[in-house]
């Protein structure tokens, strides 16, 4: 009987909470910067790392790996660390999780984006720390797809 009451209480609490409005991944504003994923023209690609905190060593190492590669593509890439335990990072983390698993997957089944993980233009590319050459290949692949560099 205890489980039934507990589950009905949980269902009641879930029905009282509102899910945040979903921002389409084709366009969003992040830290005051507008990213239109469908636009053609001079624009930067967005690389995001899901980052818990400095005490999370895998998060720290992924952040360092990306920061090591970014200067090579500085004119084409905008990098953000999504600190999901703080402010705007919570909302962005839920948006990216919803893009992976859908609203129901996130809010009903509690499926979330892996931590750490790396997203490029809202698409999950790595759920573990990538080697430098794989990260460079992924960035170059997205740059070629978006017409920033030629395939050579």
N, C-alpha and C positions, 0 to 999 in steps of 0.2 A: 504494500500500500504506500509505503514511503516513496518508492520510485515513481509511482503514478503521480503523486502530489508534486514531487520535485519536477517531473517532466512537464506537468501542466503549468507549473509556476514559470518554468523556463520558456514555454511556448507563449505564455501571457507577456512576459518581459520582452521577448523577441517581437511580438505583435505591437508593442508600444514604442519600439525604437524605429526610427526612420532611417532608411539607407541613404547615404549621401548621393547627390545627383552625379550621374556618370558623365565624365568628359570624354567625348570621342577621341580616340588616339590619332585621328587624322588632323586634329587641331587642339592645341591646349596652350595655356599660359603657365609658365613655370618660373618662379622667382622673377616675375616681371618681364620675362622674355617670351615672345609669341613664337610658337613653333607650328608651322602649317606643313604637315607631312605630305600633302598632295601638291604643293606649289612647285613650279619649275622656275629655276632662276637662282641667283646667288643667295644661298642659304646654307646654314650649317646643319650637320646631322647631330642628333642628340644622343649622347651616351650617358646612361644612368647606372649606378651601382647601388644595389640595396645594401644599406649599411646600418648595422645595429648600434654599435658604439665602439670606442677605441679598445675596450677590453675584449672584444670579439676578434681574435687573431685572424681567422679566415677573412673577415670583412676588411681588416686593416691591410692584409697582404694583397687582396684583390684591388683595393684602392691604390696601393703603391704600384702594382703592376700596370694599372691603367694610366696612372700619372706618369709612369716611365715612358709609355708609348705615345701619349698625347702630343708632346711638343713636335713630333714629326708631322702631325696632321693638324697643327694649330689653326690654320686658316679655314679648315673644313669642319672642325669638330667643336661642339659645345659639351662640356663635361659637368655632370652634377652628381653629387653623392646624395642619395635619398636616405636621410636619417629618419627612419620611420618611427622612432620613439620621440621625435620632436615635431612641433608645429606642422608646416605644410607637407613634410615628409609622410605623415600618416595618411593623408588624403591621396597623395600620389602612389603610395604603396598599395592602397586599396584599389585604386584605378587600374594599376598594372596587374594586380592579382585578378581583378574582374575580367581583364582582357584575356587572361589565361584560362580561367575556370568558369567565367560567367558570374552574374550577380548571385544566382542561387548557389553556385558552388562556394562562393566566398561567404555569404551571409547565412546560408542554411547548413552547409556541410563543412564550413570553416577551413576551406582550402586556400592557402596563401602562396604567394610567390616565394621561391626558395631564397634563403639568406646564407651566404651572399649570392647574388646573381647579377648578371650584366645584361642590360637591355640596350639595344640600339634602335632608335626611332620607335620605341614602344614595343619592340619585338624581342623576346627572350633569346639571347644568343649563347650565354654560358651560365650554368648553374654551379660551376666550380671555378677555381682560379685557373685561368687559361695560361698556357705558355706564351711567351712573348710573340713567337712567330704565328701562332694561331690567332691571337688577338689582332695582329697587324693584317693578316689575311682577311679576317672578318670585316675590319674597318675598310680595307681596300675594296672588298666585295660590295659593301653598301655604297661607297663613294662611286664605284663604277655604275652600279644600278641607278643611282640618282644623277649621273652625268657630271660629276665633279671632276673626275679624272678619266683619261682614256685608258682602254685596256691595252697594256703593253707588257 
